[in-house]
Amino acid sequence: MGTGTAGMRRGRAATTVAAAIVGVVAWLMVGAVTARASTSPFYYDGAANVGVSAPAFGGNVPGGSDNTAVGQSSLNSLTNGTFACCDTAVGALALFKTTGGYNTGTGFEALENNSSGGANTADGALALAFNSGGGSNTATGVDALEYNDTGSRNVANGAYALNVSNGNDNVAVGDATMDANQTGNEDVATGSGALQRNTTGSDNVATGFNALNENTTGGSNIAIGSGAGLNLTTGSNNIDIGSPGVAAEKNVIRIGTNGTQTKTVIAGIAGNKLSGAKTVVINSNGQLGVSSAKSASVPTAQVAQVLPGLVHGRRVSDHQLTMLLLKQVASLRRTVASQSRELRQIRALRAEVAKLAAQAGR
């Protein structure tokens, strides 16, 4: 009996709570619509616009549908005269001026000045704060892409990443990556300080702490490793792997650092024969090259005598000359060996003659 009474009490309590929730929701909906968003901190309408702030949507009746505003003056500019869909603003002044759609701004003043830009995501205080018409940007971190205006399709992940950039199609991951970029496009920077001072250089790839940190206008550089390409400033088309590079140089490949790496092992070279291959040489600075195949002519009669098969004045390469000399040396060795055998035979005959003469004298 007691158990049944307790169950009935719990049922009545649940019914009461449910009725209370329905009543609150109804009050919010009716009250908000009745207030027309002018004084109520809550707003909801039939177009699925939801506002939670003081006042919601900056006191305006929002245009469009499926928008969410949480925070003082967030999505402030959505009015009946504008149509925007699917914007989400969480934070004071987030998406304050926007009339574009499919934006998400989370944080104080995130996407604050965005007007017509769409499909942007800003997560962090002042992230994409001054974006106006740029679209499809993703900014995560305080001040990330803060001053971007019309640049599009950028990804900035880290505090101050792409902070003043107005370029397109850049990817910056790490604290202060591409911090000073202005109009550089299609750059990729991964690692704190990577491409930090780049301003207009494009098509660079920097991976590692401070990689290409000093580069300003150089383009199409690749730097991999901590401090890789650190010395590069304006040069282009360089590849630095584990090397700081040299300021202003261009079209150079550097791997490793002199004094640090002391041995090089590269698979797939030994045992592979190539037709038309040239001899690879290396200088004292570690620079690779091929031996110069200078043309030469038989310069004197003495050389012509050593190489009787050559016609005086015939031009041959150093390699050909070396091979001919080696061939001639081999021939001379054979001749010397043959003459040595003959000399030994003569000496043996002389010894035999001397022996016979001594016997006859007795």
ZAMARGU-4260 file (C-alpha; in steps of 0.2 Angstrom, whole numbers, plus 5000, padded with zeros to 4 digits):
<rodrens>
0) 5000/5000/5000 | 5014/5012/5005 | 5024/5008/4989 | 5009/5012/4978 | 5006/5028/4987
5) 5024/5033/4985 | 5023/5028/4966 | 5008/5039/4964 | 5016/5054/4973 | 5032/5052/4961
10) 5020/5051/4946 | 5011/5067/4952 | 5028/5076/4955 | 5035/5071/4938 | 5018/5078/4930
15) 5020/5094/4939 | 5038/5096/4934 | 5034/5093/4916 | 5020/5105/4917 | 5031/5118/4924
20) 5044/5115/4910 | 5031/5117/4897 | 5024/5132/4905 | 5042/5140/4906 | 5045/5136/4888
25) 5028/5143/4883 | 5031/5159/4893 | 5048/5161/4885 | 5041/5159/4867 | 5025/5169/4870
30) 5034/5182/4880 | 5048/5184/4869 | 5037/5185/4853 | 5026/5197/4862 | 5041/5208/4867
35) 5047/5207/4849 | 5065/5205/4856 | 5066/5223/4862 | 5067/5220/4881 | 5067/5202/4884
40) 5083/5193/4886 | 5076/5178/4877 | 5069/5176/4860 | 5062/5162/4849 | 5051/5163/4833
45) 5044/5152/4820 | 5059/5153/4809 | 5070/5144/4823 | 5079/5160/4828 | 5085/5159/4846
50) 5092/5173/4856 | 5099/5173/4874 | 5106/5190/4879 | 5101/5206/4886 | 5093/5211/4874
55) 5092/5196/4862 | 5098/5201/4844 | 5103/5218/4850 | 5084/5222/4853 | 5080/5219/4835
60) 5068/5206/4827 | 5080/5196/4817 | 5078/5192/4798 | 5082/5175/4791 | 5081/5158/4800
65) 5090/5146/4811 | 5101/5159/4819 | 5107/5158/4837 | 5114/5173/4847 | 5121/5171/4865
70) 5129/5186/4872 | 5126/5204/4873 | 5124/5212/4856 | 5128/5196/4847 | 5121/5195/4829
75) 5116/5213/4832 | 5113/5218/4814 | 5100/5204/4809 | 5084/5214/4806 | 5068/5211/4797
80) 5077/5219/4782 | 5090/5206/4781 | 5090/5188/4778 | 5103/5177/4785 | 5103/5158/4789
85) 5112/5147/4801 | 5123/5159/4810 | 5129/5155/4827 | 5136/5169/4839 | 5142/5165/4856
90) 5150/5180/4866 | 5148/5198/4868 | 5148/5207/4851 | 5151/5191/4842 | 5145/5193/4824
95) 5140/5210/4828 | 5138/5217/4811 | 5135/5201/4801 | 5122/5199/4787 | 5130/5184/4779
100) 5126/5166/4783 | 5133/5150/4790 | 5145/5159/4801 | 5150/5153/4819 | 5158/5165/4830
105) 5163/5160/4848 | 5172/5172/4859 | 5172/5191/4863 | 5170/5201/4847 | 5173/5185/4837
110) 5169/5190/4819 | 5162/5206/4826 | 5164/5216/4810 | 5159/5203/4798 | 5146/5209/4786
115) 5143/5199/4770 | 5156/5185/4773 | 5149/5167/4774 | 5154/5150/4781 | 5167/5157/4793
120) 5172/5149/4809 | 5180/5159/4823 | 5184/5152/4840 | 5193/5164/4852 | 5192/5182/4857
125) 5194/5194/4843 | 5196/5179/4830 | 5192/5186/4813 | 5186/5202/4822 | 5188/5213/4807
130) 5183/5201/4793 | 5170/5209/4782 | 5168/5199/4766 | 5180/5185/4767 | 5173/5168/4767
135) 5176/5150/4772 | 5190/5155/4784 | 5193/5145/4800 | 5202/5154/4815 | 5205/5146/4832
140) 5214/5156/4845 | 5215/5173/4852 | 5217/5186/4838 | 5219/5173/4825 | 5215/5181/4808
145) 5210/5196/4818 | 5213/5209/4804 | 5208/5198/4789 | 5196/5208/4779 | 5192/5200/4762
150) 5204/5185/4762 | 5196/5168/4760 | 5199/5149/4763 | 5212/5152/4776 | 5215/5141/4791
155) 5223/5149/4807 | 5225/5138/4822 | 5235/5147/4836 | 5236/5163/4845 | 5240/5178/4833
160) 5241/5166/4819 | 5238/5175/4802 | 5235/5190/4813 | 5236/5204/4800 | 5234/5193/4784
165) 5222/5197/4770 | 5228/5183/4758 | 5220/5168/4752 | 5222/5149/4755 | 5235/5150/4769
170) 5237/5137/4783 | 5245/5143/4799 | 5246/5131/4814 | 5255/5137/4830 | 5258/5152/4840
175) 5262/5168/4830 | 5263/5158/4814 | 5262/5169/4799 | 5259/5183/4811 | 5265/5197/4799
180) 5258/5190/4783 | 5249/5203/4772 | 5245/5197/4755 | 5255/5181/4754 | 5244/5167/4747
185) 5245/5148/4747 | 5257/5147/4761 | 5258/5133/4774 | 5266/5136/4791 | 5266/5123/4805
190) 5276/5126/4821 | 5277/5141/4833 | 5285/5156/4824 | 5285/5147/4806 | 5284/5161/4792
195) 5281/5173/4806 | 5288/5188/4796 | 5282/5183/4779 | 5273/5198/4771 | 5270/5195/4753
200) 5279/5178/4749 | 5268/5165/4742 | 5268/5146/4740 | 5280/5143/4754 | 5280/5127/4766
205) 5288/5129/4783 | 5287/5115/4795 | 5295/5116/4812 | 5299/5129/4826 | 5304/5146/4818
210) 5305/5138/4800 | 5307/5151/4787 | 5305/5164/4802 | 5314/5178/4793 | 5307/5176/4776
215) 5298/5191/4770 | 5295/5191/4751 | 5303/5175/4745 | 5291/5162/4737 | 5291/5144/4733
220) 5303/5139/4747 | 5302/5123/4757 | 5309/5122/4775 | 5308/5106/4786 | 5315/5106/4804
225) 5317/5117/4819 | 5325/5133/4812 | 5326/5127/4794 | 5328/5141/4782 | 5329/5153/4797
230) 5342/5163/4787 | 5332/5165/4772 | 5325/5182/4769 | 5320/5186/4751 | 5326/5171/4741
235) 5315/5159/4732 | 5314/5141/4726 | 5325/5135/4740 | 5324/5118/4749 | 5331/5118/4766
240) 5330/5102/4776 | 5338/5103/4793 | 5348/5118/4787 | 5346/5136/4791 | 5350/5141/4773
245) 5358/5158/4768 | 5350/5175/4766 | 5344/5180/4749 | 5350/5164/4740 | 5339/5156/4727
250) 5337/5140/4718 | 5347/5130/4731 | 5345/5114/4740 | 5353/5112/4757 | 5352/5096/4768
255) 5359/5096/4785 | 5371/5107/4794 | 5390/5108/4792 | 5399/5102/4808 | 5383/5093/4814
260) 5380/5079/4801 | 5397/5070/4797 | 5391/5056/4787 | 5378/5054/4773 | 5370/5037/4768
265) 5357/5037/4754 | 5349/5021/4748 | 5346/5016/4730 | 5362/5023/4723 | 5376/5010/4726
270) 5375/4997/4712 | 5364/5006/4700 | 5373/5009/4684 | 5368/5024/4672 | 5371/5026/4654
275) 5379/5043/4650 | 5383/5046/4669 | 5395/5059/4674 | 5407/5059/4689 | 5400/5067/4704
280) 5413/5078/4715 | 5411/5088/4731 | 5421/5103/4736 | 5427/5108/4754 | 5410/5117/4757
285) 5400/5101/4754 | 5393/5107/4738 | 5390/5093/4725 | 5393/5094/4706 | 5400/5085/4691
290) 5418/5085/4685 | 5420/5097/4670 | 5422/5087/4654 | 5434/5100/4647 | 5439/5097/4629
295) 5458/5094/4625 | 5469/5092/4610 | 5485/5082/4609 | 5497/5096/4613 | 5514/5090/4609
300) 5524/5077/4599 | 5528/5069/4615 | 5510/5065/4619 | 5507/5059/4601 | 5522/5047/4603
305) 5514/5041/4619 | 5497/5039/4611 | 5502/5034/4593 | 5484/5030/4589 | 5479/5049/4590
310) 5481/5060/4575 | 5489/5077/4580 | 5476/5090/4584 | 5461/5078/4587 | 5450/5084/4601
315) 5445/5072/4615 | 5438/5074/4632 | 5447/5072/4648 | 5438/5056/4651 | 5443/5049/4634
320) 5461/5055/4636 | 5462/5046/4653 | 5455/5030/4646 | 5467/5030/4631 | 5482/5033/4643
325) 5477/5019/4654 | 5475/5008/4638 | 5493/5013/4633 | 5500/5010/4650 | 5493/4992/4650
330) 5500/4989/4633 | 5517/4995/4640 | 5516/4984/4655 | 5513/4969/4644 | 5528/4974/4633
335) 5539/4976/4649 | 5534/4959/4655 | 5538/4951/4639 | 5555/4960/4638 | 5559/4954/4656
340) 5556/4936/4652 | 5567/4938/4636 | 5581/4946/4647 | 5580/4932/4660 | 5582/4919/4646
345) 5597/4928/4639 | 5605/4929/4656 | 5602/4910/4658 | 5610/4907/4641 | 5625/4917/4646
350) 5627/4908/4662 | 5626/4891/4653 | 5639/4897/4640 | 5651/4903/4654 | 5649/4886/4662
355) 5653/4876/4646 | 5668/4887/4643 | 5675/4884/4660 | 5674/4865/4657 | 5682/4866/4640
360) 5697/4876/4648 | 5701/4862/4659
</rodrens>
